[in-house]
């Protein structure tokens, strides 16, 4: 684990210490810094950072986005943004082959990275629970689905995430032997590492995944039992679209993170060969791709998000178009004045009106 820490120091809470000391030789193994990796990391960082920044702005700016579900999505976007910010640290470490930022930044980056992972998972779980309450208990759940309560719950998510990652704060450091930012476990190293991998995997992925699956199982049962009822109202159709959006976001999350957690667990049972660098790079970059994909899912799956995104992206364009319309209007007014001198009194109103309407 320690020998390979340079690759995964900021990937996520378990990616920094998911390999035991026996997995590799005593030579520091850093991810090959080639053009393909540089391009991929750069694209993922730019797209992810801009996409999540836009999503955060849209959800914080527009009042119609102020619903319980969208507050949880805002929390997810903040967590994704924080996670994406770890990419420059990985790139720098790969170029220099050591951690140049010092002990304090090491702890901060490791902690932020770990918290963002837990916050993401918990936000997705809350979104699923919110959908479950709405579908299964539409009336009784109204008091539990208010925006104010969603904001309080979102804050609790970050507090709980911080408490869960306290071991990261305690044991993360710049290792003297390899000059990399990683977890420095006490003796016995292998036991501590294995226990913590299982601890984080259960709390940050497999445990919440069970809750999510149960929520949607009950939703499916409820929907099937109500199929023979009268046609859906417009409100119901809208809420079904929201439920579909949440389901797709969760599915994409599982697809992007399952390979990584599976690799961690498999590595505990059977040491993955040192030469399998492509596997490590693929499962790690896939987790970043998930954080990049979410803003696009918001835009494509939600009409409100799509309209709000368009308002933000076309803001400057709208101003230019509006200025052009004003200028055109002034030109038309000038033309109408000139026409007044050329038309008779009987034809003046009609022709003037025609010119003005032609703006």
N, C-alpha and C positions, 0 to 999 in steps of 0.2 A: 504493500500500500504506500509506504513512505517513498519508495523509489519512483513511483508513478504520479506523485502528487501534483506535479507541474501541469498535467493535462486537465485536471478536474477541480482545481481549487475553488472555482466559482460557479461550477455547473449547477449543483444544487446540494442540498444538505447531505445526501449520502454519496454523491458523486465525488466528493473530495476524499473519501476514505473507504471506497467500496472494494479495494483490493488489499489483500493481506501482504505482509512483508515477504512472504515466500513466493509471491506471484512472479516476481521479477528479480533480476540480478541486482547487485549493489551499485550499478551504474545508473545515474539519474536518466530516466527515460522521459523525454519531452516529445510532445506531439510534433510530427514533422511539419515544419513551417514552410509550406509550398504555396504556389500561386492559387491553386484550387481552394485550399483552406482559407487563404486570405480573402479571396473573392466571396466565398460562401459566408464567412463571418461578417464581412462588411455589408453584404446585401441584407443578411438577416438583421443586423443591428440597425441599419438605416430604416428598413421597412418596418421593423418592430417598434422602434422608437417613435417614428413619425405616426404610425398607425395608432398606437396606444395613446400618444399625446393628443391626437385628434379625438379619439374616443372619450378620453377624460374631459376634454374641453366641451365636447358636445353634451355629455351627460350633466356636467356641472352648469352649463350655460342655459339650456332650454328647460322651461318649466314643465312642459309636457312629458319630459323624460323622468319626472320626479315620481316614480312608482317604486314599490318594494323590490320588484324584480330588477329594475334598472339600477337601483342603488347597489344591489349585490353585483351586478355587472360592472358598475363603476369600481367597486372594490377589487374585482377580478382584473380590470384594466390597470389599476394602480400596482397590483402585485406583478402583473406581466411587465409593466414598465420597469419596475425595480429589478426584476429578473434579467431583462434585456441589458440593463446597465452594467451587468457583470462581464459582458463580452469584451470590452476594451482591456479589462484586466487580464483576461485569458490571452488576448493577442499580444499584449506587452510582455507577459511572462514567456510566451512562446518565442518571441523575437530575442529576448535577452537571455533566456534559459535560466533565469532566476527571478525571485520576487524583489522588486526594487522599491516597494512602497513602505516598507517598515512594518513593525509589529502591530501598531494601532490600526492601520488601514487593513491589515490582514484580518484582524478580528472583526472590524466593521463590515468588510466585504463578505466574509463568511457568514456573519450573522444576518445581514440583509438578504443574502442569497437564500439562506435557510428559511427565514421568515416569509419571504415571497412565495416559496414553494408551498408551505403550509397554508398561507393565506389564500392562495389560488385554489387549492383543494377544498378548503372549508367554504369558500365563496360558492364554488360549484355545488357543494353539498347543500348549502342554504338555498340556492336557486332551485334545486330539485325538491327540497322540502316545501318551498313556497308554492311550486306547481302542484305538489301533492295536496297541500291544504286547500288550494283553490278548487281543484277538481273533485276531491273526495268530500270536503267539508266547505262548500262555497259560502254558506251563510255564517256558520259558527267561526270561520277563520278570518272574517273581516277585521276583527279587532287585533289579530296577530299579524296582519299583512299591511299595516300602516307604515308610511315612509319613515316616520319618526322612530318607530321601533326597529325598522330595518337599519337605520343609521347607527343606533345604539348597538345592535347586534354586530354590525360590521366593525365597529371599534373594538368590541369584545374579541372578535376574530384575531385582530392584531395583537391584543394582549395575551391571548392564549398561545398564539404562535410564538411570541417572544419567550413565554415561560417554557414551552416545549423545547426550544432550541438553546436553553441555558447551557447544556453540555458543550455546544459549539463555542459559546462565549468563553467558557472555562478552559477548554482544551485546544482551541485553535491557536496556532502560533507559527512563526517563521522558523522552520527547522534548521538547526545549525549545520547538519551534515550536507544537506542538499540545497539550502537557501531557497526553499519553496514554502509557500503558505499552505498549511495542511493541518490535520488533526494530529496532535501528539498525545497518544494514549499512554496511560501508565501500564505497568506490568499486571497481568500478561496481555500483551498488545493484541494478539489474535482474538482473545475472548472479548475484550472491550469492543473491538472493531465489529465482530460478528453480532454481538448483542445490540450495538447501536444501529447497525444496518437493518436488523429485524425490527427494532423499535421505531425507526423512522419510516420503514416501508409499510408497517401496519398502520401507524397513525396518519401518515401523509398520503397513502394511496389505497391499500387494500381495505382498511376499515371504512373510510368514507365511501369507497366504491360499493361496498355491501349496502350501506344506507341508501345510496343513490339507486341501486338496482331494486331495492325493496320499494322505494317511492314510486318508481315507474311501473313496477309490477301491480301495485294497488291502483295506479292511474289507469292502466290497461283494463283491469277488472271492472273498474267503475265505468269507464267509457263503453265497454261492451254491454254492460247491464242496462245502459241508458240509450242504446241504439234505436230501440223501437219507439222512443218518445217523439214528440213533435219536433219539427225542423229546428235547427239551431238559430238562435237570434244573432244579430250582428255582433253583439258583445261576446257571445260564446265563440263565434268564429274568430274574432280577434284574439281572444285568450288562447284558443287552440293554436294559433300561429305563434304566440309567445311560447307556449309549451313546446312546440316543434323546434323553435330556435334553441331553447335551453337543452333539449334532448341532443340536438346536433352538436352543440358546443361541448357537452359532456362526452359524447362519442369521440369527437376529435381529440379531446384531452386524453381519453383512455388509449386511443391508438398511438398517440405521440409519446406517452409516458410509460405504457406497459412494457415495451422492449427494454427500456432503461432499468426498471425495477426487476424485470425478469433476469437481466444480465447480472445485476447485483446478487440476487438470490442464487443463481446458478454458480456464480464465482465463489460463493461460500462452500458449495458442495464439490464443485470440480473447477480447479484453477484454469482460467482461460489462458491459452498460450500467449506468450509475450509478443509473438509476431502478428497477432490478430489486431493490429492497430485500427484497421478500417471499421471493425465492429464497434470499438469504443467511440471513435469519432462520429459514426453514424447515429448511435443511440443518444449521444449527447446533443448533437446538432438538431436532432429531431425534437428534443424538448424545447429548444429555442424557437423552432419553427411553429410550435404550438402557440407560443406567445405572440408570434407574428400573425398567425392565422385568425385569431379571435376578432380583431377589429373588422376584418373582411366578412366574417360570419355575421357580425352585428349588422353591417351595411346590407348584405344580401338577403338576410332572413327577417329583417324588421323594417317595415315601411317607415315608421317614425325615425329610426336611426338613419335610414337612407336619406330621407328628406332633410334631416338635420345636418348630415354630412355634406349634402349638396349645398345647403345654405352657407356653411362655413367655407367650403372650397370655392364657391362661386361668388363670394362676397365682393372681391375686387372686380370681378367681371361684371357683376351687377351694377356697381358704381360707374364703370366705364359705359355700359349700355345706357344707364340712366342719363349720363352727361351727353351722350350722343343723341338721345331722344330730345333733350332740352335744346340742343343746338339745332336739330332738325326742325323743332317747333318754331324757333326764332326765325329760321330761314323761310318757313312756310308763312309765318306772320308777315314777313317782309314782302313775300310774293303776293299775299292777299291785299296788302296796302297798294301795291303797284296795280293790281287788277282793278281796284276801285276806280282808278283814274281812266281805265280803258273800257269799263262796262257802263251800261246805262243804269239808271236808277232801278228799273224793273228787274233787270237780271242780276244786280249786285248781290243780294242776300244769298241767292241760290249758288252762284259761282263762288262767292267767298266761303260759304259753308262747305262746298265741295272741296275747296282747296284745304281748308282747315281739317276736314275729316280725312284727308289723305296723309296725315302725319304718320 
